[in-house]
Amino acid sequence: MATLAVAVTSGAAQAENIKLRFAYLLADSMLPIIAAQKAGAYEKAGIDLELTEVQGGPAVVAAIASGDADIGYAAPVPPINARLNGVNVKMILALGHEVDPDKKFIWLVASKASGIKKLDDIKGRKISFNANGSLCELAWRDHLMKAGLSFDGVEPVVLPFPQQEAALEQGSIDAACTVNPFYSSIIANKAIGSTVIAEGMLADEKEPVINDVIFATDDYLAANREALKKFAAVTDQARKDMLADRAKEEAAAVEFLGLTPEAAKTFTLPIVRQDMKIDTADVQKLLDSMHKTGMLPDAAKAEDMVDSLAN
């Protein structure tokens, strides 16, 4: 795991500031947070933010459940699964949404070599998503169901996002569910010659659908609510600052997400709603899809899964 820690300028500052250990997977919604951390914005607000990168949302849940992290960033599906399986976490902020027709930030892509040109061609092929019980597993299931196809009719291959591009290029998988920054790199890779066969976490996104969240355990939230509100305020301002400066957004995508300047030109933060509020209706929509597509054997309610800290 790669750890980035905010430097503490003095012993007094270290004593006064609150240490906040944050586990995350590298993805588009994290960009304002990573950039603001480097710029010292959290430290100025009294927070020593320690960022720890892990491979996938379930690993973020594991870090929080084990006590190695205080809060985490992932898609909503891993914390939903955690709550349903007895890990008492709640989603506290929404970092990203999608909505029809063109605000889509999850893509199902196929390589040219696979011969797949549309979703109907996917039957019997090797498809990749980043983790079992992930947002991308739900995306595949939902789009396949909408197309009248069965998830049992494909061959799932679990690969972390950073490994998918090489696998597409080498032909070890035929298609993948991906997010930025990896999507921008895949699309720019001429050796893959990728085709987008579907967009969005869900096939029906007439209304905004939440796709990125921050979460914490019930106990940590109860004991550190004011510190988390400070974190939320800094994060909100960081998002606004980046959205207001396209050149800053592209430069940050190059520096922190590893995109080439050319690929960064196609990068867009997955922000549909300007605020970070999250409510039970946001989560219930995902729970319903998870049940409908077979990810959840039983229907579930979202009432105990959300405690929004956004103003």
DAHU-V35585 format. One record per run of one state. SS is the DSSP state (@ for helix, = for strand, . for the rest). FROM is the first residue (numbers start at 1). TO is the last residue. If there is no record, write none. Layout:
ss = <SS/SS>
from = <FROM/FROM>
to = <TO/TO>
//
This chain:
ss = <./=/./@/./=/./@/./@/./=/./@/./=/./@/./=/./=/./=/./@/./@/./=/./@/./@/./=/./@/./=/./@/./=/./=/@/./@/./@/./@/./@/./=/.>
from = <1/2/6/11/17/18/25/28/39/41/45/47/54/57/66/71/75/76/85/89/100/103/104/106/111/112/115/119/123/126/130/135/147/151/154/155/159/161/171/175/180/182/189/195/200/209/218/224/225/244/246/258/261/265/280/293/306/307>
to = <1/5/10/16/17/24/27/38/40/44/46/53/56/65/70/74/75/84/88/99/102/103/105/110/111/114/118/122/125/129/134/146/150/153/154/158/160/170/174/179/181/188/194/199/208/217/223/224/243/245/257/260/264/279/292/305/306/311>
//
